[in-house]
């Protein structure tokens, strides 16, 4: 599952029953084998002018983020950067060296979204290279509330209220609300130099790169499309095997799952030969993978609706969450993942409410009922 307050964790923590998932074709057998074996893949030349650099993520089952280096006439642009640790910085520098560049050659850092494994190292890269940082406005607006020490208590307080209204027991609320505050330290607070709007053509010589706004996993998540090279840099929006957490939380949109499904539909039929995600490995079949992710959420929505329909007298989000099918026993899931699971369940409940399938009776906790 993916932590939505201050970072990323394993998004593969949920497994709806009877899920049928087609395997996508890896574009790199080496990357796929490394992912499956628990190893870190090598730096790869994806195609002329384009490199894939794995950057390690500490204390995280995702293990690494794939940073992409795009060659320019006078240096490189990178898509995402990694967490702000010395290990990550050294790995990024070493990867750039394999490609024939130094950290000082970085001209731009295109951030897909503000989670620490994508944004955390961007400020340090800018300090050492003079590169500009680009981010979607919707995520840029969240930076201070998420990473400013003077404001983080407000975020935790809002999370505490949301968890209480979800029916989380009082002692567990305290445990879950601040469970991932340590992850904030893996970010170097760096306001963007440029705001990248949906459909913007990036000023990168030699590249016809277009920004595609794909909200859901974060309000300002961006993918980057190169029509001439027929590649999509998909960030966390579309991954080869796992699915990103899409959750209601204090900084989310009101109905993030609706946003996410719309954004999936928007990229579904892009004419690309290869998808370059931020995790796992590169793959070929974009439309098929999008269909699988949509089907996954369809099954999850059906499971959650059935839980509400089967409850007499209404049911709280927490009780729905703890009764769902997960990839491991609930008692073995750590606190910050339990919070992410609860917030994701809430996103599915809100989606069903918005489509007239369920209704909510506000309170502490809010109770969910069939719409009729």
C-alpha positions, 0 to 999 in steps of 0.5 A, spaced: 500 500 500 502 507 499 502 512 504 499 518 502 501 523 508 508 523 507 511 518 503 510 511 499 510 504 501 508 497 498 502 499 493 501 491 493 498 490 499 490 489 497 488 483 493 480 483 492 478 476 491 478 472 484 482 477 481 484 475 474 490 479 472 494 479 465 501 479 465 504 484 461 510 483 456 516 486 460 520 491 455 527 489 459 527 482 461 533 484 466 529 489 470 523 484 470 528 479 473 531 483 478 524 485 481 522 478 481 529 476 485 529 482 490 535 485 486 536 492 484 537 492 476 543 495 472 543 502 469 540 501 462 540 505 456 533 504 454 534 507 447 539 512 444 538 518 448 534 515 454 537 512 460 534 508 466 537 509 473 535 505 479 535 509 485 534 506 492 529 507 497 530 506 504 526 502 509 521 500 503 519 494 500 519 498 493 526 498 494 528 503 488 525 508 484 526 508 476 529 515 475 529 516 467 535 521 464 533 524 457 540 526 454 540 534 451 545 538 447 548 541 453 546 535 459 540 531 461 533 532 464 531 527 469 524 525 471 523 524 478 529 524 483 529 519 489 529 520 496 533 525 500 539 520 502 546 520 501 545 513 498 540 515 493 544 521 491 550 517 490 546 512 486 543 517 482 550 520 481 553 513 479 548 512 474 549 519 471 556 517 470 555 510 467 551 515 462 557 519 461 554 525 465 555 528 472 550 531 477 552 538 474 550 536 467 542 536 470 538 541 467 531 540 469 528 535 474 521 533 472 517 531 478 511 526 477 508 527 484 510 530 491 511 523 494 518 523 497 521 517 492 520 522 487 521 529 489 525 528 495 532 529 492 530 534 487 532 540 491 539 537 492 540 536 485 538 543 484 543 546 489 549 542 485 547 543 478 542 549 477 537 545 474 530 547 474 524 543 478 518 542 474 511 540 478 504 540 477 500 546 480 496 542 484 501 538 488 505 544 488 500 547 493 501 542 497 508 542 499 508 547 505 502 543 508 506 537 507 513 538 508 514 545 512 515 543 520 511 549 522 505 546 519 505 539 519 502 538 526 495 541 522 496 535 517 496 530 523 490 533 526 486 533 520 488 526 519 486 524 526 479 527 525 478 523 519 480 517 522 476 518 528 470 519 523 472 513 519 471 509 526 478 507 528 478 506 535 481 512 539 488 509 541 489 506 534 487 513 531 493 516 535 498 510 533 496 511 525 495 519 525 502 520 526 505 513 523 509 516 517 512 522 520 519 520 520 518 519 512 518 527 512 526 527 513 527 524 506 525 530 503 529 536 501 523 542 501 524 545 494 519 549 491 518 548 484 521 553 479 516 552 473 509 549 474 507 544 469 500 544 466 496 539 463 498 539 456 504 543 456 510 542 451 516 541 455 522 546 453 527 540 452 531 540 446 531 534 442 524 531 445 517 532 444 515 531 451 508 533 453 505 533 460 499 529 461 495 531 468 493 524 471 490 526 478 488 520 483 494 517 486 496 525 488 492 531 486 498 533 481 500 527 478 503 528 471 505 523 466 510 525 460 508 523 453 513 523 447 509 521 441 515 521 436 519 516 440 512 512 442 514 512 450 510 514 456 513 516 462 508 513 467 510 515 474 506 511 479 499 512 475 500 505 471 505 500 473 506 493 471 504 489 476 501 493 482 497 499 483 498 505 486 494 507 493 488 512 491 485 515 497 481 520 501 486 524 506 487 531 508 490 533 502 486 529 497 481 531 492 474 530 494 473 524 490 480 521 488 478 515 485 473 518 480 479 522 478 484 516 477 479 512 473 478 518 469 485 519 468 486 512 466 481 512 461 485 518 458 491 515 457 488 508 455 489 509 448 495 513 447 499 510 441 506 508 445 510 502 444 513 502 451 511 504 458 516 507 463 514 507 470 517 509 476 517 502 479 518 495 478 520 494 470 518 497 463 513 494 459 509 494 453 501 493 453 499 500 456 491 499 454 491 492 456 494 494 463 489 500 464 484 495 463 486 490 468 487 496 473 480 498 472 477 491 473 481 491 479 478 497 482 471 494 479 472 488 483 474 492 489 468 497 489 463 490 488 467 487 495 466 494 499 459 495 496 457 488 498 460 489 505 455 495 506 449 491 504 450 486 508 451 490 515 445 491 519 444 498 522 450 501 517 457 500 518 463 505 519 469 505 514 474 502 519 469 496 520 469 495 512 477 496 511 478 490 517 473 485 513 476 486 506 481 481 503 488 483 504 495 480 501 497 478 508 493 478 515 491 484 518 494 484 524 501 483 521 500 490 517 504 496 520 500 502 522 502 507 516 499 501 512 493 500 516 492 508 515 493 508 508 488 502 507 483 505 511 483 512 507 483 507 500 477 504 503 474 511 504 476 513 497 472 507 494 466 508 499 466 516 497 466 513 489 460 509 491 456 515 494 457 519 488 454 514 484 448 513 488 450 506 490 451 508 498 449 514 502 453 516 508 450 519 515 455 523 518 457 522 525 463 520 529 463 515 526 460 516 519 456 510 518 455 507 511 448 505 508 445 502 502 442 508 498 435 505 497 
